[in-house]
Amino acid sequence: MIDLSLMKKDGILIVAPTGALTDDDMEELRGTLSGMVADGEEVKGLMIDANAFPGYADFQAFFSHMGIIRDFHGKIAKLALVSDAAFASAGEFFAKAFMGVDARHFPATGRDEALAWLRS
């Protein structure tokens, strides 16, 4: 499950996983990102705010997530990973190396700092 919070004025989407990610979660995320891009808005920033990576409910959710990465490659200016979990450092590396997105990892207590960075 995920909670999505759109900061429309800033062009920032905050994604907070609350449980194992499902295909429905990925479709909700896809729809929100698609809406932002279709409205001609820049996706200035995407924040993933997660204490831990909750995993996927099934393979379909994983493949849907990979599809989102493929489809929105180059359409997101910055990615902030807010977490103390080990996956965040790996996520920062992956985003920079394979997606070419400006990515930064912030500690779980650095949510405000991450938001300021996304806005800059």
C-alpha positions as protocol buffer text, in pm:
chain_id: "A"
residue {
  index: 1
  type: MET
  ca { x: 0 y: 0 z: 0 }
}
residue {
  index: 2
  type: ILE
  ca { x: 110 y: 356 z: -64 }
}
residue {
  index: 3
  type: ASP
  ca { x: 5 y: 703 z: 32 }
}
residue {
  index: 4
  type: LEU
  ca { x: 46 y: 967 z: -237 }
}
residue {
  index: 5
  type: SER
  ca { x: 63 y: 1338 z: -163 }
}
residue {
  index: 6
  type: LEU
  ca { x: 76 y: 1575 z: -458 }
}
residue {
  index: 7
  type: MET
  ca { x: 220 y: 1920 z: -403 }
}
residue {
  index: 8
  type: LYS
  ca { x: 81 y: 2051 z: -730 }
}
residue {
  index: 9
  type: LYS
  ca { x: 212 y: 2408 z: -692 }
}
residue {
  index: 10
  type: ASP
  ca { x: 567 y: 2277 z: -647 }
}
residue {
  index: 11
  type: GLY
  ca { x: 543 y: 1991 z: -898 }
}
residue {
  index: 12
  type: ILE
  ca { x: 642 y: 1744 z: -625 }
}
residue {
  index: 13
  type: LEU
  ca { x: 491 y: 1403 z: -556 }
}
residue {
  index: 14
  type: ILE
  ca { x: 552 y: 1234 z: -219 }
}
residue {
  index: 15
  type: VAL
  ca { x: 519 y: 856 z: -211 }
}
residue {
  index: 16
  type: ALA
  ca { x: 503 y: 685 z: 127 }
}
residue {
  index: 17
  type: PRO
  ca { x: 480 y: 303 z: 122 }
}
residue {
  index: 18
  type: THR
  ca { x: 274 y: 169 z: 412 }
}
residue {
  index: 19
  type: GLY
  ca { x: 277 y: -200 z: 326 }
}
residue {
  index: 20
  type: ALA
  ca { x: 363 y: -446 z: 51 }
}
residue {
  index: 21
  type: LEU
  ca { x: 329 y: -274 z: -287 }
}
residue {
  index: 22
  type: THR
  ca { x: 47 y: -402 z: -506 }
}
residue {
  index: 23
  type: ASP
  ca { x: -33 y: -370 z: -874 }
}
residue {
  index: 24
  type: ASP
  ca { x: -317 y: -133 z: -776 }
}
residue {
  index: 25
  type: ASP
  ca { x: -64 y: 86 z: -592 }
}
residue {
  index: 26
  type: MET
  ca { x: 153 y: 100 z: -901 }
}
residue {
  index: 27
  type: GLU
  ca { x: -146 y: 189 z: -1120 }
}
residue {
  index: 28
  type: GLU
  ca { x: -239 y: 470 z: -880 }
}
residue {
  index: 29
  type: LEU
  ca { x: 119 y: 599 z: -893 }
}
residue {
  index: 30
  type: ARG
  ca { x: 124 y: 569 z: -1273 }
}
residue {
  index: 31
  type: GLY
  ca { x: -204 y: 760 z: -1298 }
}
residue {
  index: 32
  type: THR
  ca { x: -81 y: 1042 z: -1079 }
}
residue {
  index: 33
  type: LEU
  ca { x: 247 y: 1077 z: -1268 }
}
residue {
  index: 34
  type: SER
  ca { x: 66 y: 1053 z: -1604 }
}
residue {
  index: 35
  type: GLY
  ca { x: -173 y: 1328 z: -1496 }
}
residue {
  index: 36
  type: MET
  ca { x: 115 y: 1554 z: -1401 }
}
residue {
  index: 37
  type: VAL
  ca { x: 292 y: 1500 z: -1734 }
}
residue {
  index: 38
  type: ALA
  ca { x: -31 y: 1525 z: -1939 }
}
residue {
  index: 39
  type: ASP
  ca { x: -113 y: 1860 z: -1778 }
}
residue {
  index: 40
  type: GLY
  ca { x: 220 y: 1986 z: -1911 }
}
residue {
  index: 41
  type: GLU
  ca { x: 361 y: 2006 z: -1563 }
}
residue {
  index: 42
  type: GLU
  ca { x: 717 y: 1920 z: -1493 }
}
residue {
  index: 43
  type: VAL
  ca { x: 759 y: 1649 z: -1233 }
}
residue {
  index: 44
  type: LYS
  ca { x: 1011 y: 1863 z: -1049 }
}
residue {
  index: 45
  type: GLY
  ca { x: 1056 y: 1615 z: -770 }
}
residue {
  index: 46
  type: LEU
  ca { x: 960 y: 1274 z: -644 }
}
residue {
  index: 47
  type: MET
  ca { x: 1013 y: 1193 z: -278 }
}
residue {
  index: 48
  type: ILE
  ca { x: 1005 y: 836 z: -157 }
}
residue {
  index: 49
  type: ASP
  ca { x: 951 y: 853 z: 218 }
}
residue {
  index: 50
  type: ALA
  ca { x: 999 y: 505 z: 360 }
}
residue {
  index: 51
  type: ASN
  ca { x: 1140 y: 375 z: 685 }
}
residue {
  index: 52
  type: ALA
  ca { x: 1189 y: 39 z: 518 }
}
residue {
  index: 53
  type: PHE
  ca { x: 1120 y: -114 z: 180 }
}
residue {
  index: 54
  type: PRO
  ca { x: 796 y: -309 z: 228 }
}
residue {
  index: 55
  type: GLY
  ca { x: 848 y: -537 z: -73 }
}
residue {
  index: 56
  type: TYR
  ca { x: 599 y: -636 z: -339 }
}
residue {
  index: 57
  type: ALA
  ca { x: 274 y: -825 z: -291 }
}
residue {
  index: 58
  type: ASP
  ca { x: 349 y: -1029 z: -606 }
}
residue {
  index: 59
  type: PHE
  ca { x: 549 y: -1033 z: -930 }
}
residue {
  index: 60
  type: GLN
  ca { x: 286 y: -827 z: -1112 }
}
residue {
  index: 61
  type: ALA
  ca { x: 345 y: -537 z: -873 }
}
residue {
  index: 62
  type: PHE
  ca { x: 720 y: -562 z: -934 }
}
residue {
  index: 63
  type: PHE
  ca { x: 675 y: -563 z: -1313 }
}
residue {
  index: 64
  type: SER
  ca { x: 434 y: -269 z: -1292 }
}
residue {
  index: 65
  type: HIS
  ca { x: 695 y: -78 z: -1092 }
}
residue {
  index: 66
  type: MET
  ca { x: 961 y: -152 z: -1355 }
}
residue {
  index: 67
  type: GLY
  ca { x: 717 y: -27 z: -1621 }
}
residue {
  index: 68
  type: ILE
  ca { x: 675 y: 302 z: -1436 }
}
residue {
  index: 69
  type: ILE
  ca { x: 1052 y: 345 z: -1419 }
}
residue {
  index: 70
  type: ARG
  ca { x: 1074 y: 277 z: -1794 }
}
residue {
  index: 71
  type: ASP
  ca { x: 784 y: 505 z: -1888 }
}
residue {
  index: 72
  type: PHE
  ca { x: 882 y: 801 z: -1672 }
}
residue {
  index: 73
  type: HIS
  ca { x: 1256 y: 782 z: -1733 }
}
residue {
  index: 74
  type: GLY
  ca { x: 1369 y: 1137 z: -1810 }
}
residue {
  index: 75
  type: LYS
  ca { x: 1042 y: 1296 z: -1695 }
}
residue {
  index: 76
  type: ILE
  ca { x: 1133 y: 1339 z: -1328 }
}
residue {
  index: 77
  type: ALA
  ca { x: 1392 y: 1606 z: -1250 }
}
residue {
  index: 78
  type: LYS
  ca { x: 1489 y: 1501 z: -895 }
}
residue {
  index: 79
  type: LEU
  ca { x: 1442 y: 1201 z: -671 }
}
residue {
  index: 80
  type: ALA
  ca { x: 1477 y: 1224 z: -292 }
}
residue {
  index: 81
  type: LEU
  ca { x: 1495 y: 899 z: -97 }
}
residue {
  index: 82
  type: VAL
  ca { x: 1412 y: 965 z: 269 }
}
residue {
  index: 83
  type: SER
  ca { x: 1498 y: 661 z: 475 }
}
residue {
  index: 84
  type: ASP
  ca { x: 1746 y: 504 z: 714 }
}
residue {
  index: 85
  type: ALA
  ca { x: 1707 y: 172 z: 532 }
}
residue {
  index: 86
  type: ALA
  ca { x: 1996 y: 29 z: 329 }
}
residue {
  index: 87
  type: PHE
  ca { x: 1787 y: 24 z: 10 }
}
residue {
  index: 88
  type: ALA
  ca { x: 1797 y: 405 z: -9 }
}
residue {
  index: 89
  type: SER
  ca { x: 2169 y: 425 z: -84 }
}
residue {
  index: 90
  type: ALA
  ca { x: 2132 y: 157 z: -349 }
}
residue {
  index: 91
  type: GLY
  ca { x: 1827 y: 339 z: -487 }
}
residue {
  index: 92
  type: GLU
  ca { x: 2026 y: 662 z: -514 }
}
residue {
  index: 93
  type: PHE
  ca { x: 2301 y: 482 z: -707 }
}
residue {
  index: 94
  type: PHE
  ca { x: 2051 y: 308 z: -938 }
}
residue {
  index: 95
  type: ALA
  ca { x: 1863 y: 631 z: -1010 }
}
residue {
  index: 96
  type: LYS
  ca { x: 2181 y: 820 z: -1095 }
}
residue {
  index: 97
  type: ALA
  ca { x: 2354 y: 546 z: -1291 }
}
residue {
  index: 98
  type: PHE
  ca { x: 2068 y: 393 z: -1487 }
}
residue {
  index: 99
  type: MET
  ca { x: 1797 y: 656 z: -1498 }
}
residue {
  index: 100
  type: GLY
  ca { x: 2011 y: 969 z: -1518 }
}
residue {
  index: 101
  type: VAL
  ca { x: 1800 y: 1143 z: -1255 }
}
residue {
  index: 102
  type: ASP
  ca { x: 1945 y: 1380 z: -997 }
}
residue {
  index: 103
  type: ALA
  ca { x: 1898 y: 1168 z: -684 }
}
residue {
  index: 104
  type: ARG
  ca { x: 1988 y: 1212 z: -319 }
}
residue {
  index: 105
  type: HIS
  ca { x: 1950 y: 999 z: -10 }
}
residue {
  index: 106
  type: PHE
  ca { x: 1841 y: 1173 z: 311 }
}
residue {
  index: 107
  type: PRO
  ca { x: 1811 y: 1021 z: 659 }
}
residue {
  index: 108
  type: ALA
  ca { x: 1460 y: 954 z: 790 }
}
residue {
  index: 109
  type: THR
  ca { x: 1484 y: 1272 z: 998 }
}
residue {
  index: 110
  type: GLY
  ca { x: 1574 y: 1476 z: 687 }
}
residue {
  index: 111
  type: ARG
  ca { x: 1230 y: 1506 z: 528 }
}
residue {
  index: 112
  type: ASP
  ca { x: 1227 y: 1887 z: 546 }
}
residue {
  index: 113
  type: GLU
  ca { x: 1578 y: 1905 z: 402 }
}
residue {
  index: 114
  type: ALA
  ca { x: 1475 y: 1671 z: 121 }
}
residue {
  index: 115
  type: LEU
  ca { x: 1172 y: 1887 z: 40 }
}
residue {
  index: 116
  type: ALA
  ca { x: 1386 y: 2201 z: 32 }
}
residue {
  index: 117
  type: TRP
  ca { x: 1628 y: 2027 z: -205 }
}
residue {
  index: 118
  type: LEU
  ca { x: 1343 y: 1915 z: -434 }
}
residue {
  index: 119
  type: ARG
  ca { x: 1212 y: 2272 z: -445 }
}
residue {
  index: 120
  type: SER
  ca { x: 1554 y: 2420 z: -533 }
}
